[in-house]
Amino acid sequence: MLLIGGITAHSTSTESTLRALSASHPVVVADTAQATWQRPYLADELCPLTLTTKHVLRAITARGDAPAGVLTFDERLAPLAADVADHLDLPGYGHGATQVTGDRWRLYHRLHAVRCPTPRARLVATVDEAVIAAAGIGYPVILKPRFPSGGRGALLARSVLDVVLAYPSYTGEGGRAGGVIVQAYLPGPEISAVCLTQGGHSAIAAIARTVTHFTPAATVASQLVDAGDPARTDPALDQVVRAALAAAGIANGCSTVTVRLTRYGPMVIEVNLAAGDGVLAQLVRLASGTDLVAEAAATALGHPVGAADREYRSAAVTYIHAPGQGRIERLQTRDDLAGMPWVEQLCWQLREGDEVTFGDNAPPPRVGHAIVTGQDPVQCMRLAERINAGTRVILTAADQVA
């Protein structure tokens, strides 16, 4: 199995993903940086000059042993992994799919072409165009860059003033990326349908219910996966999700379709490629027994995807964000939390002494997260609330930092 980049930075979820992958497949990693902590999990490593299709293929040729499958856990490298898989005639997302999912405006037109329900949207190049588009759509609206790789996330605008104040956040960044999308904001629950596709045939593996706050930037506060979620087998949702994946042209792999459940029915917000690693994959595994890492690997190798061993329980993540800007003076965790059997993971992503800064209209950075399990969604979210009440981030104000 050739694993392309995306594992240089060490984290608990990244190491667990690599450990799980190496337990069943010899892993060869291709990255410009030499392996360090990853070495115990690797059969070999390739160090191409750059992470481009030409240099990765050249490194594979020099090694003299073609991989049986190609995988990446970094969505930014999905186009590269798809190209390499195409050149080696191996299962992959397909280069066309990476181009569509990497361009929100192109995806929007694809969805419309197959009559897949999605919010009204306009592509704009100036703040004046944005104001006109927002007025035509109706407030509130969401502003976001055309390309997900633009860096800046989504912003909520409730008035003309909000649009005028928010638009400069995309100046340069949004302009270079080909414009900004102004999209209708839809009330209703937000879910992510975690999907597995093999040979063009897709199925919903799990449903993640997401709580997003707009301040005005979009910030994910929590996610919950329940193996018995009725949305997973809802015919209307299944039809919309399948249509979205077909419109995006995804041939193989793990992906997520973000959907807003409105009074008019499910509407597609985003389609993203993901190889099944990270926190969401942990929630899916804990709640349902479905191992997205193993499923992504099986798909990349062209093997049949196994049936999930559903345990019908719930798992949730709650994210801890910085309360403001400054230096982290103390990270407090109530003594009884870490040892609780329902706390699967409680970790800090930043450390005491780290500086916390973020620009205008940017969300506060994540300082840590906790993963909890429960017998049902209500119990799970109550446990997550206990985590929130038992953790505290104490900052030295930015204007007091020398």
Order of alpha helices (4+ residues) and beta strands (2+ residues): beta-alpha-beta-beta-alpha-beta-alpha-alpha-alpha-beta-alpha-beta-beta-alpha-alpha-beta-beta-beta-beta-alpha-beta-beta-alpha-alpha-beta-beta-beta-beta-beta-alpha-beta
